[in-house]
Amino acid sequence: MELPNFRKGDRRFSSFLLVISTVTFGFMFFDTHVHFDLLDDVDGVIARAVAAGVGKMAAVGGSQRGNEMAVELARKNPGGIIATAGFDREHAGKTIDLVEFESFARSN
């Protein structure tokens, strides 16, 4: 299999990690940081990633909307998308209800 030509600054591939697994996969691509809430064509991005050989993706929250979308996509794509939740630094000055966030995290 020929590996894609990754170029510094190419945001589409900037967070890919080649994961070696000698037991099951041989190797696969794992996109470790995807903000799906910032994309216009989520289904298309997922389809193109899978077609390009991406085995897993980490859906990163970063905002309430992003967190909810990450969980939703992980539920729709079990084994292919892993959800992470949290808040990006631009939310640091805003009030975040940590009790509500903990409840959301524990229920998902």
C-alpha positions in Angstrom: 0.0 0.0 0.0 1.3 3.4 -0.9 1.2 6.0 1.8 -0.2 9.5 1.1 2.3 12.3 0.6 1.9 14.3 3.8 3.0 17.9 3.6 3.7 20.2 6.5 0.8 22.6 6.9 -1.7 20.4 5.1 -4.5 20.5 7.7 -6.3 17.5 6.2 -3.5 15.2 7.2 -1.8 17.1 10.0 -3.1 14.9 12.8 -2.9 11.5 11.3 -1.1 8.8 13.2 0.1 5.6 11.7 -0.9 2.9 14.1 0.9 -0.4 13.9 -1.0 -3.5 15.0 0.7 -6.8 14.2 -2.3 -8.8 15.5 -5.3 -7.7 13.4 -4.8 -4.9 11.0 -1.1 -4.9 9.9 -1.4 -1.1 10.0 -4.0 1.6 9.7 -4.4 5.3 9.8 -6.0 6.9 12.9 -7.0 10.6 12.6 -6.4 11.7 16.1 -8.2 15.1 16.1 -11.3 15.9 14.0 -13.6 18.8 14.7 -16.6 17.5 12.8 -18.7 20.5 14.0 -16.6 22.8 11.8 -17.2 20.8 8.6 -19.9 21.4 6.0 -20.0 17.8 4.6 -19.5 15.5 7.6 -20.8 12.3 5.8 -18.6 13.1 2.8 -15.5 13.6 4.9 -16.1 10.3 6.7 -16.7 8.5 3.5 -13.5 10.0 1.9 -11.4 9.2 5.0 -12.6 5.5 5.0 -12.0 5.3 1.3 -8.4 6.6 1.9 -7.8 3.9 4.5 -8.5 5.7 7.7 -9.5 3.1 10.2 -10.5 5.2 13.2 -11.1 8.9 13.9 -11.3 10.8 17.2 -14.2 13.2 17.1 -13.1 16.2 19.2 -15.6 18.3 21.0 -14.4 21.8 22.0 -17.8 23.4 22.5 -21.2 22.2 23.7 -22.3 21.7 20.1 -19.0 19.9 19.2 -19.3 17.6 22.2 -22.8 16.6 21.4 -21.9 16.0 17.7 -18.8 13.9 18.7 -21.0 11.7 20.8 -23.7 11.4 18.1 -21.1 10.5 15.4 -19.5 7.9 17.7 -22.9 6.3 18.2 -23.6 6.3 14.5 -20.1 4.9 13.7 -19.2 2.4 16.4 -15.7 1.2 16.1 -14.8 3.9 13.5 -15.3 7.1 15.5 -14.3 7.7 19.1 -15.8 10.7 20.9 -13.9 13.1 23.1 -15.5 16.0 25.0 -14.1 19.2 26.4 -13.8 22.9 25.8 -11.3 24.8 23.7 -9.3 27.7 25.1 -11.6 30.3 23.7 -14.2 29.2 26.1 -11.9 29.8 29.1 -13.5 33.2 29.9 -17.0 31.9 29.7 -19.1 30.2 32.3 -19.2 26.4 31.9 -21.5 24.5 34.2 -19.1 21.7 35.3 -21.9 19.7 37.0 -23.8 19.7 33.8 -20.7 18.8 31.8 -19.8 16.0 34.1 -23.4 14.7 33.9 -23.2 14.8 30.0 -19.8 13.1 30.0 -21.0 10.3 32.4 -24.2 9.7 30.5 -22.4 9.3 27.2 
